Amino acid sequence: MSVFLLNDQLIFPPVKFADSDGLLAYGGDLSSERLLLAYREGIFPWYNEPPALWWSPNPRFVLFPNEIKISASMKQVFKKNLFTITFDKDFEGVIAGCKEAYRPGQAGTWITSEVEAAYTKLHKEGYAHSVECWHNGELAGGFYGLQLGKCFFGESMFARISNASKAAFITFVQRAQEEGIQIIDCQVYTEHLASLGAEFISREEFITIIKKYQD
């Protein structure tokens, strides 16, 4: 199956044309308009070097906020008040932490300077958000993503000390429940997120949900 080449037009091919790995298209830019269109269509960018690669995997890994799993050990972490969790206090620090994080099996990072600048711009425009985990006044972990309506599209997380990213994520999900967020897109499988209750759903179901709740 062919992978589509994007041009200056703000348009993506239907996600049904993605290949078996979820790769749909390449090229284009990381303008706010293109990125927002991509997320609204169930597509996200992920690449190590130009050109940009655009993905829509099937199945899709997601978490429904009401299905969050909090282990006994994490409950103890919260009881000890080891961390302070904030929202949108240091977006640039969080994306920089994600960029610098060591990830086993990955050579380098997909968060290039271009990606960093694009999502920081989306943050300033009110679409991208960060959750910070602080320990003794230092940024210990966190994550960031985009929110469109009642849908949150997670992008990346990091932890400099044990349990920091989990504490940030769990606190965010609890707040998401209060705010009526219906789905958190985790994109692709990780054992870390699976332990917190994330699961696979079909791309078709994912698209149906985000189309219903993104505005």
mmCIF file of the C-alpha atoms, coordinates in Angstrom:
data_MODEL
# 
_entry.id   MODEL 
# 
loop_
_atom_site.group_PDB 
_atom_site.id 
_atom_site.type_symbol 
_atom_site.label_atom_id 
_atom_site.label_alt_id 
_atom_site.label_comp_id 
_atom_site.label_asym_id 
_atom_site.label_entity_id 
_atom_site.label_seq_id 
_atom_site.pdbx_PDB_ins_code 
_atom_site.Cartn_x 
_atom_site.Cartn_y 
_atom_site.Cartn_z 
_atom_site.occupancy 
_atom_site.B_iso_or_equiv 
_atom_site.pdbx_formal_charge 
_atom_site.auth_seq_id 
_atom_site.auth_comp_id 
_atom_site.auth_asym_id 
_atom_site.auth_atom_id 
_atom_site.pdbx_PDB_model_num 
ATOM 1   C CA . MET A 1 1   ? 0.000   0.000  0.000  1.00 0.00 ? 1   MET A CA 1 
ATOM 2   C CA . SER A 1 2   ? 1.351   3.433  -0.945 1.00 0.00 ? 2   SER A CA 1 
ATOM 3   C CA . VAL A 1 3   ? 2.270   6.061  1.631  1.00 0.00 ? 3   VAL A CA 1 
ATOM 4   C CA . PHE A 1 4   ? 0.918   9.464  0.647  1.00 0.00 ? 4   PHE A CA 1 
ATOM 5   C CA . LEU A 1 5   ? 3.125   12.504 0.084  1.00 0.00 ? 5   LEU A CA 1 
ATOM 6   C CA . LEU A 1 6   ? 1.662   15.668 1.592  1.00 0.00 ? 6   LEU A CA 1 
ATOM 7   C CA . ASN A 1 7   ? 1.967   19.052 -0.083 1.00 0.00 ? 7   ASN A CA 1 
ATOM 8   C CA . ASP A 1 8   ? 1.078   22.598 0.961  1.00 0.00 ? 8   ASP A CA 1 
ATOM 9   C CA . GLN A 1 9   ? -2.631  21.798 1.080  1.00 0.00 ? 9   GLN A CA 1 
ATOM 10  C CA . LEU A 1 10  ? -4.061  21.234 4.571  1.00 0.00 ? 10  LEU A CA 1 
ATOM 11  C CA . ILE A 1 11  ? -5.466  17.809 3.871  1.00 0.00 ? 11  ILE A CA 1 
ATOM 12  C CA . PHE A 1 12  ? -4.770  14.213 4.918  1.00 0.00 ? 12  PHE A CA 1 
ATOM 13  C CA . PRO A 1 13  ? -5.814  11.028 3.137  1.00 0.00 ? 13  PRO A CA 1 
ATOM 14  C CA . PRO A 1 14  ? -8.438  8.876  4.885  1.00 0.00 ? 14  PRO A CA 1 
ATOM 15  C CA . VAL A 1 15  ? -6.895  6.869  7.719  1.00 0.00 ? 15  VAL A CA 1 
ATOM 16  C CA . LYS A 1 16  ? -8.165  3.621  6.191  1.00 0.00 ? 16  LYS A CA 1 
ATOM 17  C CA . PHE A 1 17  ? -5.273  3.910  3.727  1.00 0.00 ? 17  PHE A CA 1 
ATOM 18  C CA . ALA A 1 18  ? -2.600  3.631  6.451  1.00 0.00 ? 18  ALA A CA 1 
ATOM 19  C CA . ASP A 1 19  ? -0.286  0.631  6.097  1.00 0.00 ? 19  ASP A CA 1 
ATOM 20  C CA . SER A 1 20  ? -0.216  -2.302 8.518  1.00 0.00 ? 20  SER A CA 1 
ATOM 21  C CA . ASP A 1 21  ? 2.068   -0.381 10.910 1.00 0.00 ? 21  ASP A CA 1 
ATOM 22  C CA . GLY A 1 22  ? -0.184  2.679  10.834 1.00 0.00 ? 22  GLY A CA 1 
ATOM 23  C CA . LEU A 1 23  ? 1.997   4.847  8.558  1.00 0.00 ? 23  LEU A CA 1 
ATOM 24  C CA . LEU A 1 24  ? -0.296  7.013  6.449  1.00 0.00 ? 24  LEU A CA 1 
ATOM 25  C CA . ALA A 1 25  ? 1.664   9.891  4.933  1.00 0.00 ? 25  ALA A CA 1 
ATOM 26  C CA . TYR A 1 26  ? 4.937   11.796 4.902  1.00 0.00 ? 26  TYR A CA 1 
ATOM 27  C CA . GLY A 1 27  ? 5.974   15.375 4.291  1.00 0.00 ? 27  GLY A CA 1 
ATOM 28  C CA . GLY A 1 28  ? 4.108   18.572 5.051  1.00 0.00 ? 28  GLY A CA 1 
ATOM 29  C CA . ASP A 1 29  ? 4.926   20.838 7.960  1.00 0.00 ? 29  ASP A CA 1 
ATOM 30  C CA . LEU A 1 30  ? 4.252   21.120 11.683 1.00 0.00 ? 30  LEU A CA 1 
ATOM 31  C CA . SER A 1 31  ? 2.119   24.242 11.551 1.00 0.00 ? 31  SER A CA 1 
ATOM 32  C CA . SER A 1 32  ? -0.526  24.534 14.247 1.00 0.00 ? 32  SER A CA 1 
ATOM 33  C CA . GLU A 1 33  ? -3.227  24.240 11.588 1.00 0.00 ? 33  GLU A CA 1 
ATOM 34  C CA . ARG A 1 34  ? -1.847  20.989 10.190 1.00 0.00 ? 34  ARG A CA 1 
ATOM 35  C CA . LEU A 1 35  ? -1.219  19.470 13.610 1.00 0.00 ? 35  LEU A CA 1 
ATOM 36  C CA . LEU A 1 36  ? -4.728  20.275 14.849 1.00 0.00 ? 36  LEU A CA 1 
ATOM 37  C CA . LEU A 1 37  ? -6.239  18.860 11.672 1.00 0.00 ? 37  LEU A CA 1 
ATOM 38  C CA . ALA A 1 38  ? -4.181  15.691 12.114 1.00 0.00 ? 38  ALA A CA 1 
ATOM 39  C CA . TYR A 1 39  ? -5.348  15.097 15.684 1.00 0.00 ? 39  TYR A CA 1 
ATOM 40  C CA . ARG A 1 40  ? -8.955  15.774 14.747 1.00 0.00 ? 40  ARG A CA 1 
ATOM 41  C CA . GLU A 1 41  ? -8.627  13.025 12.126 1.00 0.00 ? 41  GLU A CA 1 
ATOM 42  C CA . GLY A 1 42  ? -6.917  10.533 14.460 1.00 0.00 ? 42  GLY A CA 1 
ATOM 43  C CA . ILE A 1 43  ? -3.425  11.113 13.039 1.00 0.00 ? 43  ILE A CA 1 
ATOM 44  C CA . PHE A 1 44  ? -0.186  12.114 14.767 1.00 0.00 ? 44  PHE A CA 1 
ATOM 45  C CA . PRO A 1 45  ? 3.428   12.844 13.680 1.00 0.00 ? 45  PRO A CA 1 
ATOM 46  C CA . TRP A 1 46  ? 6.282   10.605 14.790 1.00 0.00 ? 46  TRP A CA 1 
ATOM 47  C CA . TYR A 1 47  ? 9.728   10.617 13.191 1.00 0.00 ? 47  TYR A CA 1 
ATOM 48  C CA . ASN A 1 48  ? 13.423  10.991 14.007 1.00 0.00 ? 48  ASN A CA 1 
ATOM 49  C CA . GLU A 1 49  ? 14.466  13.158 11.073 1.00 0.00 ? 49  GLU A CA 1 
ATOM 50  C CA . PRO A 1 50  ? 12.734  14.888 8.136  1.00 0.00 ? 50  PRO A CA 1 
ATOM 51  C CA . PRO A 1 51  ? 10.463  14.316 6.358  1.00 0.00 ? 51  PRO A CA 1 
ATOM 52  C CA . ALA A 1 52  ? 7.645   14.225 8.880  1.00 0.00 ? 52  ALA A CA 1 
ATOM 53  C CA . LEU A 1 53  ? 5.881   10.864 9.131  1.00 0.00 ? 53  LEU A CA 1 
ATOM 54  C CA . TRP A 1 54  ? 2.162   10.771 9.951  1.00 0.00 ? 54  TRP A CA 1 
ATOM 55  C CA . TRP A 1 55  ? 0.584   7.759  11.678 1.00 0.00 ? 55  TRP A CA 1 
ATOM 56  C CA . SER A 1 56  ? -2.834  6.334  12.485 1.00 0.00 ? 56  SER A CA 1 
ATOM 57  C CA . PRO A 1 57  ? -2.303  2.853  13.948 1.00 0.00 ? 57  PRO A CA 1 
ATOM 58  C CA . ASN A 1 58  ? -4.924  0.137  14.157 1.00 0.00 ? 58  ASN A CA 1 
ATOM 59  C CA . PRO A 1 59  ? -5.633  -0.881 16.861 1.00 0.00 ? 59  PRO A CA 1 
ATOM 60  C CA . ARG A 1 60  ? -5.202  2.273  18.939 1.00 0.00 ? 60  ARG A CA 1 
ATOM 61  C CA . PHE A 1 61  ? -3.939  2.266  22.520 1.00 0.00 ? 61  PHE A CA 1 
ATOM 62  C CA . VAL A 1 62  ? -6.148  4.411  24.763 1.00 0.00 ? 62  VAL A CA 1 
ATOM 63  C CA . LEU A 1 63  ? -7.212  4.918  28.343 1.00 0.00 ? 63  LEU A CA 1 
ATOM 64  C CA . PHE A 1 64  ? -10.752 5.679  29.427 1.00 0.00 ? 64  PHE A CA 1 
ATOM 65  C CA . PRO A 1 65  ? -10.405 7.887  32.516 1.00 0.00 ? 65  PRO A CA 1 
ATOM 66  C CA . ASN A 1 66  ? -12.914 5.935  34.595 1.00 0.00 ? 66  ASN A CA 1 
ATOM 67  C CA . GLU A 1 67  ? -10.863 2.764  34.080 1.00 0.00 ? 67  GLU A CA 1 
ATOM 68  C CA . ILE A 1 68  ? -7.600  4.034  35.588 1.00 0.00 ? 68  ILE A CA 1 
ATOM 69  C CA . LYS A 1 69  ? -5.815  1.422  37.707 1.00 0.00 ? 69  LYS A CA 1 
ATOM 70  C CA . ILE A 1 70  ? -3.917  2.637  40.759 1.00 0.00 ? 70  ILE A CA 1 
ATOM 71  C CA . SER A 1 71  ? -1.690  -0.012 42.299 1.00 0.00 ? 71  SER A CA 1 
ATOM 72  C CA . ALA A 1 72  ? -1.314  -0.456 46.044 1.00 0.00 ? 72  ALA A CA 1 
ATOM 73  C CA . SER A 1 73  ? 2.288   0.767  45.774 1.00 0.00 ? 73  SER A CA 1 
ATOM 74  C CA . MET A 1 74  ? 1.206   3.976  44.017 1.00 0.00 ? 74  MET A CA 1 
ATOM 75  C CA . LYS A 1 75  ? -1.461  4.560  46.658 1.00 0.00 ? 75  LYS A CA 1 
ATOM 76  C CA . GLN A 1 76  ? 1.322   4.428  49.222 1.00 0.00 ? 76  GLN A CA 1 
ATOM 77  C CA . VAL A 1 77  ? 3.368   6.914  47.168 1.00 0.00 ? 77  VAL A CA 1 
ATOM 78  C CA . PHE A 1 78  ? 0.474   9.370  47.257 1.00 0.00 ? 78  PHE A CA 1 
ATOM 79  C CA . LYS A 1 79  ? -0.011  8.851  50.994 1.00 0.00 ? 79  LYS A CA 1 
ATOM 80  C CA . LYS A 1 80  ? 3.598   9.796  51.622 1.00 0.00 ? 80  LYS A CA 1 
ATOM 81  C CA . ASN A 1 81  ? 3.110   13.125 49.778 1.00 0.00 ? 81  ASN A CA 1 
ATOM 82  C CA . LEU A 1 82  ? 6.423   12.704 48.003 1.00 0.00 ? 82  LEU A CA 1 
ATOM 83  C CA . PHE A 1 83  ? 5.398   14.815 45.026 1.00 0.00 ? 83  PHE A CA 1 
ATOM 84  C CA . THR A 1 84  ? 3.670   18.061 44.152 1.00 0.00 ? 84  THR A CA 1 
ATOM 85  C CA . ILE A 1 85  ? 1.678   17.948 40.914 1.00 0.00 ? 85  ILE A CA 1 
ATOM 86  C CA . THR A 1 86  ? 0.967   21.057 38.856 1.00 0.00 ? 86  THR A CA 1 
ATOM 87  C CA . PHE A 1 87  ? -0.700  21.779 35.530 1.00 0.00 ? 87  PHE A CA 1 
ATOM 88  C CA . ASP A 1 88  ? 0.713   23.999 32.771 1.00 0.00 ? 88  ASP A CA 1 
ATOM 89  C CA . LYS A 1 89  ? 3.315   25.480 35.091 1.00 0.00 ? 89  LYS A CA 1 
ATOM 90  C CA . ASP A 1 90  ? 6.417   24.523 33.071 1.00 0.00 ? 90  ASP A CA 1 
ATOM 91  C CA . PHE A 1 91  ? 5.478   23.234 29.620 1.00 0.00 ? 91  PHE A CA 1 
ATOM 92  C CA . GLU A 1 92  ? 8.897   23.978 28.167 1.00 0.00 ? 92  GLU A CA 1 
ATOM 93  C CA . GLY A 1 93  ? 10.582  22.145 31.026 1.00 0.00 ? 93  GLY A CA 1 
ATOM 94  C CA . VAL A 1 94  ? 8.383   19.093 30.504 1.00 0.00 ? 94  VAL A CA 1 
ATOM 95  C CA . ILE A 1 95  ? 8.906   18.842 26.746 1.00 0.00 ? 95  ILE A CA 1 
ATOM 96  C CA . ALA A 1 96  ? 12.636  19.333 27.274 1.00 0.00 ? 96  ALA A CA 1 
ATOM 97  C CA . GLY A 1 97  ? 12.581  16.532 29.867 1.00 0.00 ? 97  GLY A CA 1 
ATOM 98  C CA . CYS A 1 98  ? 10.779  14.254 27.419 1.00 0.00 ? 98  CYS A CA 1 
ATOM 99  C CA . LYS A 1 99  ? 13.292  15.149 24.719 1.00 0.00 ? 99  LYS A CA 1 
ATOM 100 C CA . GLU A 1 100 ? 16.253  14.315 26.944 1.00 0.00 ? 100 GLU A CA 1 
ATOM 101 C CA . ALA A 1 101 ? 14.835  11.115 28.463 1.00 0.00 ? 101 ALA A CA 1 
ATOM 102 C CA . TYR A 1 102 ? 16.699  7.881  27.763 1.00 0.00 ? 102 TYR A CA 1 
ATOM 103 C CA . ARG A 1 103 ? 14.423  5.283  26.187 1.00 0.00 ? 103 ARG A CA 1 
ATOM 104 C CA . PRO A 1 104 ? 15.751  1.713  25.937 1.00 0.00 ? 104 PRO A CA 1 
ATOM 105 C CA . GLY A 1 105 ? 15.805  0.435  22.375 1.00 0.00 ? 105 GLY A CA 1 
ATOM 106 C CA . GLN A 1 106 ? 15.582  3.895  20.821 1.00 0.00 ? 106 GLN A CA 1 
ATOM 107 C CA . ALA A 1 107 ? 18.521  5.667  19.215 1.00 0.00 ? 107 ALA A CA 1 
ATOM 108 C CA . GLY A 1 108 ? 17.957  9.332  19.896 1.00 0.00 ? 108 GLY A CA 1 
ATOM 109 C CA . THR A 1 109 ? 14.630  11.098 20.257 1.00 0.00 ? 109 THR A CA 1 
ATOM 110 C CA . TRP A 1 110 ? 11.711  11.907 18.001 1.00 0.00 ? 110 TRP A CA 1 
ATOM 111 C CA . ILE A 1 111 ? 11.273  15.257 19.787 1.00 0.00 ? 111 ILE A CA 1 
ATOM 112 C CA . THR A 1 112 ? 13.399  17.343 17.447 1.00 0.00 ? 112 THR A CA 1 
ATOM 113 C CA . SER A 1 113 ? 13.843  21.094 17.822 1.00 0.00 ? 113 SER A CA 1 
ATOM 114 C CA . GLU A 1 114 ? 11.121  21.497 15.178 1.00 0.00 ? 114 GLU A CA 1 
ATOM 115 C CA . VAL A 1 115 ? 8.716   19.329 17.179 1.00 0.00 ? 115 VAL A CA 1 
ATOM 116 C CA . GLU A 1 116 ? 9.608   21.125 20.403 1.00 0.00 ? 116 GLU A CA 1 
ATOM 117 C CA . ALA A 1 117 ? 8.897   24.519 18.822 1.00 0.00 ? 117 ALA A CA 1 
ATOM 118 C CA . ALA A 1 118 ? 5.633   23.366 17.216 1.00 0.00 ? 118 ALA A CA 1 
ATOM 119 C CA . TYR A 1 119 ? 4.120   21.978 20.422 1.00 0.00 ? 119 TYR A CA 1 
ATOM 120 C CA . THR A 1 120 ? 5.332   24.923 22.480 1.00 0.00 ? 120 THR A CA 1 
ATOM 121 C CA . LYS A 1 121 ? 3.454   27.138 20.024 1.00 0.00 ? 121 LYS A CA 1 
ATOM 122 C CA . LEU A 1 122 ? 0.345   24.970 20.469 1.00 0.00 ? 122 LEU A CA 1 
ATOM 123 C CA . HIS A 1 123 ? 0.722   25.395 24.220 1.00 0.00 ? 123 HIS A CA 1 
ATOM 124 C CA . LYS A 1 124 ? 0.796   29.163 23.866 1.00 0.00 ? 124 LYS A CA 1 
ATOM 125 C CA . GLU A 1 125 ? -2.319  28.903 21.702 1.00 0.00 ? 125 GLU A CA 1 
ATOM 126 C CA . GLY A 1 126 ? -4.113  26.953 24.439 1.00 0.00 ? 126 GLY A CA 1 
ATOM 127 C CA . TYR A 1 127 ? -4.177  23.488 22.862 1.00 0.00 ? 127 TYR A CA 1 
ATOM 128 C CA . ALA A 1 128 ? -1.129  21.709 24.300 1.00 0.00 ? 128 ALA A CA 1 
ATOM 129 C CA . HIS A 1 129 ? -0.891  21.144 28.045 1.00 0.00 ? 129 HIS A CA 1 
ATOM 130 C CA . SER A 1 130 ? 1.645   19.825 30.508 1.00 0.00 ? 130 SER A CA 1 
ATOM 131 C CA . VAL A 1 131 ? 1.477   18.100 33.866 1.00 0.00 ? 131 VAL A CA 1 
ATOM 132 C CA . GLU A 1 132 ? 4.489   18.539 36.125 1.00 0.00 ? 132 GLU A CA 1 
ATOM 133 C CA . CYS A 1 133 ? 5.688   16.378 39.005 1.00 0.00 ? 133 CYS A CA 1 
ATOM 134 C CA . TRP A 1 134 ? 7.939   18.173 41.499 1.00 0.00 ? 134 TRP A CA 1 
ATOM 135 C CA . HIS A 1 135 ? 10.147  16.664 44.189 1.00 0.00 ? 135 HIS A CA 1 
ATOM 136 C CA . ASN A 1 136 ? 11.896  18.961 46.665 1.00 0.00 ? 136 ASN A CA 1 
ATOM 137 C CA . GLY A 1 137 ? 11.282  21.877 44.325 1.00 0.00 ? 137 GLY A CA 1 
ATOM 138 C CA . GLU A 1 138 ? 12.856  20.186 41.290 1.00 0.00 ? 138 GLU A CA 1 
ATOM 139 C CA . LEU A 1 139 ? 11.061  18.940 38.172 1.00 0.00 ? 139 LEU A CA 1 
ATOM 140 C CA . ALA A 1 140 ? 11.095  15.182 38.623 1.00 0.00 ? 140 ALA A CA 1 
ATOM 141 C CA . GLY A 1 141 ? 8.810   14.096 35.793 1.00 0.00 ? 141 GLY A CA 1 
ATOM 142 C CA . GLY A 1 142 ? 5.693   14.840 33.828 1.00 0.00 ? 142 GLY A CA 1 
ATOM 143 C CA . PHE A 1 143 ? 4.009   14.578 30.470 1.00 0.00 ? 143 PHE A CA 1 
ATOM 144 C CA . TYR A 1 144 ? 2.343   16.664 27.796 1.00 0.00 ? 144 TYR A CA 1 
ATOM 145 C CA . GLY A 1 145 ? -0.305  16.378 25.114 1.00 0.00 ? 145 GLY A CA 1 
ATOM 146 C CA . LEU A 1 146 ? -3.155  18.143 23.347 1.00 0.00 ? 146 LEU A CA 1 
ATOM 147 C CA . GLN A 1 147 ? -6.751  18.599 24.399 1.00 0.00 ? 147 GLN A CA 1 
ATOM 148 C CA . LEU A 1 148 ? -9.563  19.029 21.912 1.00 0.00 ? 148 LEU A CA 1 
ATOM 149 C CA . GLY A 1 149 ? -12.936 19.215 23.597 1.00 0.00 ? 149 GLY A CA 1 
ATOM 150 C CA . LYS A 1 150 ? -13.329 16.175 25.831 1.00 0.00 ? 150 LYS A CA 1 
ATOM 151 C CA . CYS A 1 151 ? -10.457 14.278 24.180 1.00 0.00 ? 151 CYS A CA 1 
ATOM 152 C CA . PHE A 1 152 ? -6.851  14.335 25.346 1.00 0.00 ? 152 PHE A CA 1 
ATOM 153 C CA . PHE A 1 153 ? -4.075  13.188 23.040 1.00 0.00 ? 153 PHE A CA 1 
ATOM 154 C CA . GLY A 1 154 ? -1.029  12.185 25.054 1.00 0.00 ? 154 GLY A CA 1 
ATOM 155 C CA . GLU A 1 155 ? 2.361   12.757 23.456 1.00 0.00 ? 155 GLU A CA 1 
ATOM 156 C CA . SER A 1 156 ? 5.261   11.917 25.739 1.00 0.00 ? 156 SER A CA 1 
ATOM 157 C CA . MET A 1 157 ? 6.252   11.517 29.388 1.00 0.00 ? 157 MET A CA 1 
ATOM 158 C CA . PHE A 1 158 ? 9.437   11.316 31.399 1.00 0.00 ? 158 PHE A CA 1 
ATOM 159 C CA . ALA A 1 159 ? 10.628  10.603 34.926 1.00 0.00 ? 159 ALA A CA 1 
ATOM 160 C CA . ARG A 1 160 ? 13.895  11.537 36.573 1.00 0.00 ? 160 ARG A CA 1 
ATOM 161 C CA . ILE A 1 161 ? 13.038  9.603  39.729 1.00 0.00 ? 161 ILE A CA 1 
ATOM 162 C CA . SER A 1 162 ? 10.921  6.521  40.279 1.00 0.00 ? 162 SER A CA 1 
ATOM 163 C CA . ASN A 1 163 ? 7.128   6.931  40.042 1.00 0.00 ? 163 ASN A CA 1 
ATOM 164 C CA . ALA A 1 164 ? 7.254   10.613 39.035 1.00 0.00 ? 164 ALA A CA 1 
ATOM 165 C CA . SER A 1 165 ? 5.558   10.189 35.656 1.00 0.00 ? 165 SER A CA 1 
ATOM 166 C CA . LYS A 1 166 ? 3.006   7.767  37.114 1.00 0.00 ? 166 LYS A CA 1 
ATOM 167 C CA . ALA A 1 167 ? 2.112   10.252 39.850 1.00 0.00 ? 167 ALA A CA 1 
ATOM 168 C CA . ALA A 1 168 ? 1.663   12.998 37.260 1.00 0.00 ? 168 ALA A CA 1 
ATOM 169 C CA . PHE A 1 169 ? -0.417  10.803 34.976 1.00 0.00 ? 169 PHE A CA 1 
ATOM 170 C CA . ILE A 1 170 ? -2.692  9.424  37.696 1.00 0.00 ? 170 ILE A CA 1 
ATOM 171 C CA . THR A 1 171 ? -3.325  12.908 39.088 1.00 0.00 ? 171 THR A CA 1 
ATOM 172 C CA . PHE A 1 172 ? -4.134  14.128 35.574 1.00 0.00 ? 172 PHE A CA 1 
ATOM 173 C CA . VAL A 1 173 ? -6.568  11.253 34.984 1.00 0.00 ? 173 VAL A CA 1 
ATOM 174 C CA . GLN A 1 174 ? -8.361  11.988 38.243 1.00 0.00 ? 174 GLN A CA 1 
ATOM 175 C CA . ARG A 1 175 ? -8.755  15.590 37.135 1.00 0.00 ? 175 ARG A CA 1 
ATOM 176 C CA . ALA A 1 176 ? -9.846  14.411 33.689 1.00 0.00 ? 176 ALA A CA 1 
ATOM 177 C CA . GLN A 1 177 ? -12.644 12.427 35.317 1.00 0.00 ? 177 GLN A CA 1 
ATOM 178 C CA . GLU A 1 178 ? -13.869 15.591 37.038 1.00 0.00 ? 178 GLU A CA 1 
ATOM 179 C CA . GLU A 1 179 ? -13.726 17.560 33.791 1.00 0.00 ? 179 GLU A CA 1 
ATOM 180 C CA . GLY A 1 180 ? -15.591 14.948 31.774 1.00 0.00 ? 180 GLY A CA 1 
ATOM 181 C CA . ILE A 1 181 ? -12.749 13.967 29.453 1.00 0.00 ? 181 ILE A CA 1 
ATOM 182 C CA . GLN A 1 182 ? -13.941 10.855 27.635 1.00 0.00 ? 182 GLN A CA 1 
ATOM 183 C CA . ILE A 1 183 ? -10.755 9.372  26.231 1.00 0.00 ? 183 ILE A CA 1 
ATOM 184 C CA . ILE A 1 184 ? -6.980  9.703  26.575 1.00 0.00 ? 184 ILE A CA 1 
ATOM 185 C CA . ASP A 1 185 ? -5.083  8.694  23.469 1.00 0.00 ? 185 ASP A CA 1 
ATOM 186 C CA . CYS A 1 186 ? -1.890  6.799  24.331 1.00 0.00 ? 186 CYS A CA 1 
ATOM 187 C CA . GLN A 1 187 ? -1.164  6.095  20.641 1.00 0.00 ? 187 GLN A CA 1 
ATOM 188 C CA . VAL A 1 188 ? 0.872   2.890  20.885 1.00 0.00 ? 188 VAL A CA 1 
ATOM 189 C CA . TYR A 1 189 ? 1.379   0.204  23.513 1.00 0.00 ? 189 TYR A CA 1 
ATOM 190 C CA . THR A 1 190 ? 3.708   0.651  26.454 1.00 0.00 ? 190 THR A CA 1 
ATOM 191 C CA . GLU A 1 191 ? 3.868   -1.640 29.476 1.00 0.00 ? 191 GLU A CA 1 
ATOM 192 C CA . HIS A 1 192 ? 3.936   1.462  31.678 1.00 0.00 ? 192 HIS A CA 1 
ATOM 193 C CA . LEU A 1 193 ? 0.541   2.679  30.437 1.00 0.00 ? 193 LEU A CA 1 
ATOM 194 C CA . ALA A 1 194 ? -0.940  -0.807 30.256 1.00 0.00 ? 194 ALA A CA 1 
ATOM 195 C CA . SER A 1 195 ? -0.284  -1.163 33.983 1.00 0.00 ? 195 SER A CA 1 
ATOM 196 C CA . LEU A 1 196 ? -2.387  1.971  34.508 1.00 0.00 ? 196 LEU A CA 1 
ATOM 197 C CA . GLY A 1 197 ? -5.371  0.603  32.606 1.00 0.00 ? 197 GLY A CA 1 
ATOM 198 C CA . ALA A 1 198 ? -4.752  1.550  28.978 1.00 0.00 ? 198 ALA A CA 1 
ATOM 199 C CA . GLU A 1 199 ? -6.165  -0.838 26.383 1.00 0.00 ? 199 GLU A CA 1 
ATOM 200 C CA . PHE A 1 200 ? -6.450  -1.430 22.652 1.00 0.00 ? 200 PHE A CA 1 
ATOM 201 C CA . ILE A 1 201 ? -9.535  -0.425 20.700 1.00 0.00 ? 201 ILE A CA 1 
ATOM 202 C CA . SER A 1 202 ? -10.055 -0.489 16.948 1.00 0.00 ? 202 SER A CA 1 
ATOM 203 C CA . ARG A 1 203 ? -9.129  2.577  14.944 1.00 0.00 ? 203 ARG A CA 1 
ATOM 204 C CA . GLU A 1 204 ? -12.730 2.794  13.776 1.00 0.00 ? 204 GLU A CA 1 
ATOM 205 C CA . GLU A 1 205 ? -13.992 2.977  17.374 1.00 0.00 ? 205 GLU A CA 1 
ATOM 206 C CA . PHE A 1 206 ? -11.297 5.497  18.254 1.00 0.00 ? 206 PHE A CA 1 
ATOM 207 C CA . ILE A 1 207 ? -12.237 7.776  15.356 1.00 0.00 ? 207 ILE A CA 1 
ATOM 208 C CA . THR A 1 208 ? -15.930 7.533  16.265 1.00 0.00 ? 208 THR A CA 1 
ATOM 209 C CA . ILE A 1 209 ? -15.214 8.588  19.854 1.00 0.00 ? 209 ILE A CA 1 
ATOM 210 C CA . ILE A 1 210 ? -12.947 11.526 19.036 1.00 0.00 ? 210 ILE A CA 1 
ATOM 211 C CA . LYS A 1 211 ? -15.321 12.828 16.356 1.00 0.00 ? 211 LYS A CA 1 
ATOM 212 C CA . LYS A 1 212 ? -18.104 12.806 18.938 1.00 0.00 ? 212 LYS A CA 1 
ATOM 213 C CA . TYR A 1 213 ? -16.215 14.489 21.772 1.00 0.00 ? 213 TYR A CA 1 
ATOM 214 C CA . GLN A 1 214 ? -13.495 16.679 20.243 1.00 0.00 ? 214 GLN A CA 1 
ATOM 215 C CA . ASP A 1 215 ? -15.586 19.865 20.034 1.00 0.00 ? 215 ASP A CA 1 
# 
